[in-house]
Amino acid sequence: MAAEKIALHRYLSPQGAARMRAELKELTQKERPQVVEIVSWAASNGDRSENADYQYGKRRLREIDRRIRFLTKRLDQAVIVDPAAQTNRSRVFFGATVRYADEEDRHYTVTVLGVDESRLEHGEVSLQAPVARALMKAAVHDEVTMQTPSGPVLVEVLSIAYPDPA
């Protein structure tokens, strides 16, 4: 029987999973109880149809519950992949930090992470982002074509790094 193919959106680094667990803990143990208390207080004030605290609180509770369900489901289905355990460090795989240059010799550095943990402002891109898809399995000095909204761009891989094993 062939090995089951794991959906890319399930991959998480240990750090990404820890951030999601921390957010889930914050929502369930602090924020949600505070909002429930506000909603209870607002409900005790009488007419709920014109009570802004009650209406906003109920809306916020729905948002919190939706986020809790999302985080719980993602963490339950997550495949935790530790980039430090990567044995083939000569190619780009999940968790790699890659330095590359485009045709105009502009240099960029990105770290390829899971869909739910990518933060572009920190140079972390999703495994499914065009740049990550283009760089996957590339080695240093490889030239790959990246698809962009303005058309294909040729980039050269300058370096590949993984976290050191603990």
PyMOL commands that place a pseudoatom at each C-alpha (Angstrom):
pseudoatom trace, name=CA, resn=MET, resi=1, chain=A, elem=C, hetatm=0, pos=[0.000, 0.000, 0.000]
pseudoatom trace, name=CA, resn=ALA, resi=2, chain=A, elem=C, hetatm=0, pos=[1.356, 3.442, -0.936]
pseudoatom trace, name=CA, resn=ALA, resi=3, chain=A, elem=C, hetatm=0, pos=[2.200, 5.873, 1.823]
pseudoatom trace, name=CA, resn=GLU, resi=4, chain=A, elem=C, hetatm=0, pos=[-0.544, 8.381, 2.563]
pseudoatom trace, name=CA, resn=LYS, resi=5, chain=A, elem=C, hetatm=0, pos=[0.208, 11.781, 1.075]
pseudoatom trace, name=CA, resn=ILE, resi=6, chain=A, elem=C, hetatm=0, pos=[0.047, 14.446, 3.770]
pseudoatom trace, name=CA, resn=ALA, resi=7, chain=A, elem=C, hetatm=0, pos=[-1.584, 17.764, 2.872]
pseudoatom trace, name=CA, resn=LEU, resi=8, chain=A, elem=C, hetatm=0, pos=[0.907, 20.631, 2.938]
pseudoatom trace, name=CA, resn=HIS, resi=9, chain=A, elem=C, hetatm=0, pos=[-1.328, 22.807, 5.129]
pseudoatom trace, name=CA, resn=ARG, resi=10, chain=A, elem=C, hetatm=0, pos=[-0.774, 20.364, 8.015]
pseudoatom trace, name=CA, resn=TYR, resi=11, chain=A, elem=C, hetatm=0, pos=[2.994, 20.952, 8.315]
pseudoatom trace, name=CA, resn=LEU, resi=12, chain=A, elem=C, hetatm=0, pos=[4.124, 22.997, 11.314]
pseudoatom trace, name=CA, resn=SER, resi=13, chain=A, elem=C, hetatm=0, pos=[7.499, 23.673, 12.866]
pseudoatom trace, name=CA, resn=PRO, resi=14, chain=A, elem=C, hetatm=0, pos=[7.846, 23.072, 16.623]
pseudoatom trace, name=CA, resn=GLN, resi=15, chain=A, elem=C, hetatm=0, pos=[8.012, 26.857, 17.132]
pseudoatom trace, name=CA, resn=GLY, resi=16, chain=A, elem=C, hetatm=0, pos=[4.870, 27.436, 15.042]
pseudoatom trace, name=CA, resn=ALA, resi=17, chain=A, elem=C, hetatm=0, pos=[2.993, 24.773, 16.982]
pseudoatom trace, name=CA, resn=ALA, resi=18, chain=A, elem=C, hetatm=0, pos=[4.134, 26.366, 20.251]
pseudoatom trace, name=CA, resn=ARG, resi=19, chain=A, elem=C, hetatm=0, pos=[2.860, 29.797, 19.109]
pseudoatom trace, name=CA, resn=MET, resi=20, chain=A, elem=C, hetatm=0, pos=[-0.505, 28.272, 18.195]
pseudoatom trace, name=CA, resn=ARG, resi=21, chain=A, elem=C, hetatm=0, pos=[-0.746, 26.466, 21.553]
pseudoatom trace, name=CA, resn=ALA, resi=22, chain=A, elem=C, hetatm=0, pos=[0.090, 29.707, 23.377]
pseudoatom trace, name=CA, resn=GLU, resi=23, chain=A, elem=C, hetatm=0, pos=[-2.627, 31.573, 21.458]
pseudoatom trace, name=CA, resn=LEU, resi=24, chain=A, elem=C, hetatm=0, pos=[-5.129, 28.796, 22.211]
pseudoatom trace, name=CA, resn=LYS, resi=25, chain=A, elem=C, hetatm=0, pos=[-4.245, 28.920, 25.909]
pseudoatom trace, name=CA, resn=GLU, resi=26, chain=A, elem=C, hetatm=0, pos=[-4.593, 32.719, 25.957]
pseudoatom trace, name=CA, resn=LEU, resi=27, chain=A, elem=C, hetatm=0, pos=[-8.022, 32.528, 24.301]
pseudoatom trace, name=CA, resn=THR, resi=28, chain=A, elem=C, hetatm=0, pos=[-9.414, 29.727, 26.460]
pseudoatom trace, name=CA, resn=GLN, resi=29, chain=A, elem=C, hetatm=0, pos=[-7.976, 30.712, 29.825]
pseudoatom trace, name=CA, resn=LYS, resi=30, chain=A, elem=C, hetatm=0, pos=[-7.980, 34.512, 29.712]
pseudoatom trace, name=CA, resn=GLU, resi=31, chain=A, elem=C, hetatm=0, pos=[-9.833, 36.232, 26.894]
pseudoatom trace, name=CA, resn=ARG, resi=32, chain=A, elem=C, hetatm=0, pos=[-12.921, 34.025, 26.632]
pseudoatom trace, name=CA, resn=PRO, resi=33, chain=A, elem=C, hetatm=0, pos=[-13.666, 34.032, 30.399]
pseudoatom trace, name=CA, resn=GLN, resi=34, chain=A, elem=C, hetatm=0, pos=[-13.324, 37.845, 30.456]
pseudoatom trace, name=CA, resn=VAL, resi=35, chain=A, elem=C, hetatm=0, pos=[-15.754, 38.256, 27.564]
pseudoatom trace, name=CA, resn=VAL, resi=36, chain=A, elem=C, hetatm=0, pos=[-18.210, 35.772, 29.128]
pseudoatom trace, name=CA, resn=GLU, resi=37, chain=A, elem=C, hetatm=0, pos=[-18.139, 37.837, 32.311]
pseudoatom trace, name=CA, resn=ILE, resi=38, chain=A, elem=C, hetatm=0, pos=[-18.850, 41.052, 30.367]
pseudoatom trace, name=CA, resn=VAL, resi=39, chain=A, elem=C, hetatm=0, pos=[-21.704, 39.408, 28.440]
pseudoatom trace, name=CA, resn=SER, resi=40, chain=A, elem=C, hetatm=0, pos=[-23.216, 38.073, 31.679]
pseudoatom trace, name=CA, resn=TRP, resi=41, chain=A, elem=C, hetatm=0, pos=[-23.011, 41.504, 33.279]
pseudoatom trace, name=CA, resn=ALA, resi=42, chain=A, elem=C, hetatm=0, pos=[-24.502, 43.173, 30.172]
pseudoatom trace, name=CA, resn=ALA, resi=43, chain=A, elem=C, hetatm=0, pos=[-27.331, 40.599, 30.015]
pseudoatom trace, name=CA, resn=SER, resi=44, chain=A, elem=C, hetatm=0, pos=[-28.244, 41.320, 33.615]
pseudoatom trace, name=CA, resn=ASN, resi=45, chain=A, elem=C, hetatm=0, pos=[-28.816, 44.981, 32.729]
pseudoatom trace, name=CA, resn=GLY, resi=46, chain=A, elem=C, hetatm=0, pos=[-32.099, 44.245, 31.001]
pseudoatom trace, name=CA, resn=ASP, resi=47, chain=A, elem=C, hetatm=0, pos=[-33.057, 44.988, 27.392]
pseudoatom trace, name=CA, resn=ARG, resi=48, chain=A, elem=C, hetatm=0, pos=[-30.466, 43.178, 25.275]
pseudoatom trace, name=CA, resn=SER, resi=49, chain=A, elem=C, hetatm=0, pos=[-31.662, 44.524, 21.911]
pseudoatom trace, name=CA, resn=GLU, resi=50, chain=A, elem=C, hetatm=0, pos=[-30.150, 47.970, 22.535]
pseudoatom trace, name=CA, resn=ASN, resi=51, chain=A, elem=C, hetatm=0, pos=[-27.301, 46.929, 24.808]
pseudoatom trace, name=CA, resn=ALA, resi=52, chain=A, elem=C, hetatm=0, pos=[-24.036, 47.527, 22.895]
pseudoatom trace, name=CA, resn=ASP, resi=53, chain=A, elem=C, hetatm=0, pos=[-21.903, 45.730, 25.508]
pseudoatom trace, name=CA, resn=TYR, resi=54, chain=A, elem=C, hetatm=0, pos=[-24.074, 42.635, 25.170]
pseudoatom trace, name=CA, resn=GLN, resi=55, chain=A, elem=C, hetatm=0, pos=[-24.166, 42.687, 21.364]
pseudoatom trace, name=CA, resn=TYR, resi=56, chain=A, elem=C, hetatm=0, pos=[-20.447, 43.361, 20.983]
pseudoatom trace, name=CA, resn=GLY, resi=57, chain=A, elem=C, hetatm=0, pos=[-19.643, 40.745, 23.624]
pseudoatom trace, name=CA, resn=LYS, resi=58, chain=A, elem=C, hetatm=0, pos=[-21.705, 38.075, 21.876]
pseudoatom trace, name=CA, resn=ARG, resi=59, chain=A, elem=C, hetatm=0, pos=[-20.050, 38.915, 18.548]
pseudoatom trace, name=CA, resn=ARG, resi=60, chain=A, elem=C, hetatm=0, pos=[-16.594, 38.755, 20.158]
pseudoatom trace, name=CA, resn=LEU, resi=61, chain=A, elem=C, hetatm=0, pos=[-17.466, 35.420, 21.787]
pseudoatom trace, name=CA, resn=ARG, resi=62, chain=A, elem=C, hetatm=0, pos=[-18.377, 33.990, 18.379]
pseudoatom trace, name=CA, resn=GLU, resi=63, chain=A, elem=C, hetatm=0, pos=[-15.042, 35.213, 16.970]
pseudoatom trace, name=CA, resn=ILE, resi=64, chain=A, elem=C, hetatm=0, pos=[-13.115, 33.698, 19.875]
pseudoatom trace, name=CA, resn=ASP, resi=65, chain=A, elem=C, hetatm=0, pos=[-14.979, 30.382, 19.612]
pseudoatom trace, name=CA, resn=ARG, resi=66, chain=A, elem=C, hetatm=0, pos=[-14.360, 30.256, 15.865]
pseudoatom trace, name=CA, resn=ARG, resi=67, chain=A, elem=C, hetatm=0, pos=[-10.621, 30.860, 16.416]
pseudoatom trace, name=CA, resn=ILE, resi=68, chain=A, elem=C, hetatm=0, pos=[-10.494, 28.248, 19.190]
pseudoatom trace, name=CA, resn=ARG, resi=69, chain=A, elem=C, hetatm=0, pos=[-12.112, 25.665, 16.887]
pseudoatom trace, name=CA, resn=PHE, resi=70, chain=A, elem=C, hetatm=0, pos=[-9.671, 26.548, 14.095]
pseudoatom trace, name=CA, resn=LEU, resi=71, chain=A, elem=C, hetatm=0, pos=[-6.578, 26.295, 16.339]
pseudoatom trace, name=CA, resn=THR, resi=72, chain=A, elem=C, hetatm=0, pos=[-7.766, 23.069, 17.972]
pseudoatom trace, name=CA, resn=LYS, resi=73, chain=A, elem=C, hetatm=0, pos=[-8.424, 21.438, 14.605]
pseudoatom trace, name=CA, resn=ARG, resi=74, chain=A, elem=C, hetatm=0, pos=[-5.108, 22.593, 13.139]
pseudoatom trace, name=CA, resn=LEU, resi=75, chain=A, elem=C, hetatm=0, pos=[-3.126, 21.393, 16.142]
pseudoatom trace, name=CA, resn=ASP, resi=76, chain=A, elem=C, hetatm=0, pos=[-4.953, 18.040, 16.198]
pseudoatom trace, name=CA, resn=GLN, resi=77, chain=A, elem=C, hetatm=0, pos=[-4.147, 17.443, 12.517]
pseudoatom trace, name=CA, resn=ALA, resi=78, chain=A, elem=C, hetatm=0, pos=[-0.679, 19.002, 12.500]
pseudoatom trace, name=CA, resn=VAL, resi=79, chain=A, elem=C, hetatm=0, pos=[2.395, 17.169, 11.330]
pseudoatom trace, name=CA, resn=ILE, resi=80, chain=A, elem=C, hetatm=0, pos=[5.231, 18.646, 13.382]
pseudoatom trace, name=CA, resn=VAL, resi=81, chain=A, elem=C, hetatm=0, pos=[8.425, 18.751, 11.331]
pseudoatom trace, name=CA, resn=ASP, resi=82, chain=A, elem=C, hetatm=0, pos=[11.614, 19.861, 13.061]
pseudoatom trace, name=CA, resn=PRO, resi=83, chain=A, elem=C, hetatm=0, pos=[13.868, 21.589, 10.501]
pseudoatom trace, name=CA, resn=ALA, resi=84, chain=A, elem=C, hetatm=0, pos=[16.867, 20.966, 12.777]
pseudoatom trace, name=CA, resn=ALA, resi=85, chain=A, elem=C, hetatm=0, pos=[16.434, 17.230, 12.140]
pseudoatom trace, name=CA, resn=GLN, resi=86, chain=A, elem=C, hetatm=0, pos=[16.789, 17.644, 8.368]
pseudoatom trace, name=CA, resn=THR, resi=87, chain=A, elem=C, hetatm=0, pos=[19.553, 15.334, 7.149]
pseudoatom trace, name=CA, resn=ASN, resi=88, chain=A, elem=C, hetatm=0, pos=[19.816, 16.590, 3.551]
pseudoatom trace, name=CA, resn=ARG, resi=89, chain=A, elem=C, hetatm=0, pos=[20.963, 20.150, 4.219]
pseudoatom trace, name=CA, resn=SER, resi=90, chain=A, elem=C, hetatm=0, pos=[22.204, 20.747, 0.682]
pseudoatom trace, name=CA, resn=ARG, resi=91, chain=A, elem=C, hetatm=0, pos=[18.708, 21.250, -0.733]
pseudoatom trace, name=CA, resn=VAL, resi=92, chain=A, elem=C, hetatm=0, pos=[15.709, 23.417, 0.162]
pseudoatom trace, name=CA, resn=PHE, resi=93, chain=A, elem=C, hetatm=0, pos=[13.054, 21.652, 2.204]
pseudoatom trace, name=CA, resn=PHE, resi=94, chain=A, elem=C, hetatm=0, pos=[10.585, 22.636, 4.936]
pseudoatom trace, name=CA, resn=GLY, resi=95, chain=A, elem=C, hetatm=0, pos=[12.254, 24.878, 7.527]
pseudoatom trace, name=CA, resn=ALA, resi=96, chain=A, elem=C, hetatm=0, pos=[15.156, 25.996, 5.347]
pseudoatom trace, name=CA, resn=THR, resi=97, chain=A, elem=C, hetatm=0, pos=[16.323, 29.588, 5.435]
pseudoatom trace, name=CA, resn=VAL, resi=98, chain=A, elem=C, hetatm=0, pos=[17.257, 30.475, 1.887]
pseudoatom trace, name=CA, resn=ARG, resi=99, chain=A, elem=C, hetatm=0, pos=[19.177, 33.449, 0.558]
pseudoatom trace, name=CA, resn=TYR, resi=100, chain=A, elem=C, hetatm=0, pos=[18.595, 34.107, -3.131]
pseudoatom trace, name=CA, resn=ALA, resi=101, chain=A, elem=C, hetatm=0, pos=[19.154, 36.824, -5.713]
pseudoatom trace, name=CA, resn=ASP, resi=102, chain=A, elem=C, hetatm=0, pos=[16.983, 37.887, -8.620]
pseudoatom trace, name=CA, resn=GLU, resi=103, chain=A, elem=C, hetatm=0, pos=[18.072, 38.955, -12.119]
pseudoatom trace, name=CA, resn=GLU, resi=104, chain=A, elem=C, hetatm=0, pos=[18.686, 42.518, -10.923]
pseudoatom trace, name=CA, resn=ASP, resi=105, chain=A, elem=C, hetatm=0, pos=[21.022, 41.263, -8.163]
pseudoatom trace, name=CA, resn=ARG, resi=106, chain=A, elem=C, hetatm=0, pos=[18.582, 42.113, -5.356]
pseudoatom trace, name=CA, resn=HIS, resi=107, chain=A, elem=C, hetatm=0, pos=[19.108, 39.739, -2.441]
pseudoatom trace, name=CA, resn=TYR, resi=108, chain=A, elem=C, hetatm=0, pos=[16.307, 38.213, -0.366]
pseudoatom trace, name=CA, resn=THR, resi=109, chain=A, elem=C, hetatm=0, pos=[16.194, 35.848, 2.593]
pseudoatom trace, name=CA, resn=VAL, resi=110, chain=A, elem=C, hetatm=0, pos=[13.177, 33.678, 3.376]
pseudoatom trace, name=CA, resn=THR, resi=111, chain=A, elem=C, hetatm=0, pos=[12.422, 30.791, 5.708]
pseudoatom trace, name=CA, resn=VAL, resi=112, chain=A, elem=C, hetatm=0, pos=[10.012, 28.179, 4.353]
pseudoatom trace, name=CA, resn=LEU, resi=113, chain=A, elem=C, hetatm=0, pos=[7.412, 27.286, 7.003]
pseudoatom trace, name=CA, resn=GLY, resi=114, chain=A, elem=C, hetatm=0, pos=[3.850, 26.015, 7.325]
pseudoatom trace, name=CA, resn=VAL, resi=115, chain=A, elem=C, hetatm=0, pos=[0.811, 27.796, 5.954]
pseudoatom trace, name=CA, resn=ASP, resi=116, chain=A, elem=C, hetatm=0, pos=[-0.485, 28.778, 9.399]
pseudoatom trace, name=CA, resn=GLU, resi=117, chain=A, elem=C, hetatm=0, pos=[2.821, 30.046, 10.752]
pseudoatom trace, name=CA, resn=SER, resi=118, chain=A, elem=C, hetatm=0, pos=[4.256, 32.119, 7.926]
pseudoatom trace, name=CA, resn=ARG, resi=119, chain=A, elem=C, hetatm=0, pos=[4.858, 35.783, 8.739]
pseudoatom trace, name=CA, resn=LEU, resi=120, chain=A, elem=C, hetatm=0, pos=[6.109, 37.776, 5.793]
pseudoatom trace, name=CA, resn=GLU, resi=121, chain=A, elem=C, hetatm=0, pos=[7.275, 40.653, 8.010]
pseudoatom trace, name=CA, resn=HIS, resi=122, chain=A, elem=C, hetatm=0, pos=[9.745, 38.169, 9.594]
pseudoatom trace, name=CA, resn=GLY, resi=123, chain=A, elem=C, hetatm=0, pos=[10.832, 36.713, 6.247]
pseudoatom trace, name=CA, resn=GLU, resi=124, chain=A, elem=C, hetatm=0, pos=[8.799, 33.544, 6.843]
pseudoatom trace, name=CA, resn=VAL, resi=125, chain=A, elem=C, hetatm=0, pos=[6.899, 32.309, 3.798]
pseudoatom trace, name=CA, resn=SER, resi=126, chain=A, elem=C, hetatm=0, pos=[4.306, 29.605, 3.399]
pseudoatom trace, name=CA, resn=LEU, resi=127, chain=A, elem=C, hetatm=0, pos=[5.250, 26.253, 1.971]
pseudoatom trace, name=CA, resn=GLN, resi=128, chain=A, elem=C, hetatm=0, pos=[2.629, 26.954, -0.700]
pseudoatom trace, name=CA, resn=ALA, resi=129, chain=A, elem=C, hetatm=0, pos=[3.868, 30.450, -1.625]
pseudoatom trace, name=CA, resn=PRO, resi=130, chain=A, elem=C, hetatm=0, pos=[5.202, 30.848, -5.171]
pseudoatom trace, name=CA, resn=VAL, resi=131, chain=A, elem=C, hetatm=0, pos=[8.712, 31.611, -3.920]
pseudoatom trace, name=CA, resn=ALA, resi=132, chain=A, elem=C, hetatm=0, pos=[8.759, 28.489, -1.718]
pseudoatom trace, name=CA, resn=ARG, resi=133, chain=A, elem=C, hetatm=0, pos=[7.391, 26.287, -4.499]
pseudoatom trace, name=CA, resn=ALA, resi=134, chain=A, elem=C, hetatm=0, pos=[10.084, 27.592, -6.852]
pseudoatom trace, name=CA, resn=LEU, resi=135, chain=A, elem=C, hetatm=0, pos=[12.888, 27.081, -4.329]
pseudoatom trace, name=CA, resn=MET, resi=136, chain=A, elem=C, hetatm=0, pos=[11.839, 23.601, -3.134]
pseudoatom trace, name=CA, resn=LYS, resi=137, chain=A, elem=C, hetatm=0, pos=[14.537, 20.979, -3.678]
pseudoatom trace, name=CA, resn=ALA, resi=138, chain=A, elem=C, hetatm=0, pos=[16.933, 23.533, -5.175]
pseudoatom trace, name=CA, resn=ALA, resi=139, chain=A, elem=C, hetatm=0, pos=[20.607, 23.473, -4.207]
pseudoatom trace, name=CA, resn=VAL, resi=140, chain=A, elem=C, hetatm=0, pos=[23.108, 26.318, -3.817]
pseudoatom trace, name=CA, resn=HIS, resi=141, chain=A, elem=C, hetatm=0, pos=[23.904, 27.956, -7.188]
pseudoatom trace, name=CA, resn=ASP, resi=142, chain=A, elem=C, hetatm=0, pos=[20.760, 26.475, -8.803]
pseudoatom trace, name=CA, resn=GLU, resi=143, chain=A, elem=C, hetatm=0, pos=[18.746, 28.874, -10.923]
pseudoatom trace, name=CA, resn=VAL, resi=144, chain=A, elem=C, hetatm=0, pos=[14.993, 28.460, -10.654]
pseudoatom trace, name=CA, resn=THR, resi=145, chain=A, elem=C, hetatm=0, pos=[12.050, 30.276, -12.153]
pseudoatom trace, name=CA, resn=MET, resi=146, chain=A, elem=C, hetatm=0, pos=[9.605, 31.860, -9.743]
pseudoatom trace, name=CA, resn=GLN, resi=147, chain=A, elem=C, hetatm=0, pos=[6.108, 32.775, -10.919]
pseudoatom trace, name=CA, resn=THR, resi=148, chain=A, elem=C, hetatm=0, pos=[5.105, 36.307, -9.935]
pseudoatom trace, name=CA, resn=PRO, resi=149, chain=A, elem=C, hetatm=0, pos=[2.089, 38.456, -10.811]
pseudoatom trace, name=CA, resn=SER, resi=150, chain=A, elem=C, hetatm=0, pos=[4.269, 40.356, -13.298]
pseudoatom trace, name=CA, resn=GLY, resi=151, chain=A, elem=C, hetatm=0, pos=[5.529, 37.152, -14.901]
pseudoatom trace, name=CA, resn=PRO, resi=152, chain=A, elem=C, hetatm=0, pos=[8.292, 34.599, -14.379]
pseudoatom trace, name=CA, resn=VAL, resi=153, chain=A, elem=C, hetatm=0, pos=[11.466, 35.719, -12.595]
pseudoatom trace, name=CA, resn=LEU, resi=154, chain=A, elem=C, hetatm=0, pos=[14.752, 33.823, -12.626]
pseudoatom trace, name=CA, resn=VAL, resi=155, chain=A, elem=C, hetatm=0, pos=[16.412, 33.590, -9.190]
pseudoatom trace, name=CA, resn=GLU, resi=156, chain=A, elem=C, hetatm=0, pos=[19.661, 32.006, -8.033]
pseudoatom trace, name=CA, resn=VAL, resi=157, chain=A, elem=C, hetatm=0, pos=[19.992, 30.218, -4.702]
pseudoatom trace, name=CA, resn=LEU, resi=158, chain=A, elem=C, hetatm=0, pos=[22.941, 31.716, -2.798]
pseudoatom trace, name=CA, resn=SER, resi=159, chain=A, elem=C, hetatm=0, pos=[22.781, 29.813, 0.489]
pseudoatom trace, name=CA, resn=ILE, resi=160, chain=A, elem=C, hetatm=0, pos=[20.677, 27.309, 2.402]
pseudoatom trace, name=CA, resn=ALA, resi=161, chain=A, elem=C, hetatm=0, pos=[20.670, 27.049, 6.197]
pseudoatom trace, name=CA, resn=TYR, resi=162, chain=A, elem=C, hetatm=0, pos=[18.813, 24.955, 8.745]
pseudoatom trace, name=CA, resn=PRO, resi=163, chain=A, elem=C, hetatm=0, pos=[18.649, 25.381, 12.531]
pseudoatom trace, name=CA, resn=ASP, resi=164, chain=A, elem=C, hetatm=0, pos=[21.354, 23.506, 14.407]
pseudoatom trace, name=CA, resn=PRO, resi=165, chain=A, elem=C, hetatm=0, pos=[20.222, 20.245, 16.035]
pseudoatom trace, name=CA, resn=ALA, resi=166, chain=A, elem=C, hetatm=0, pos=[19.738, 20.687, 19.777]
for i in range(1, 166): cmd.bond("trace and resi %d" % i, "trace and resi %d" % (i + 1))
show_as sticks, trace
zoom trace
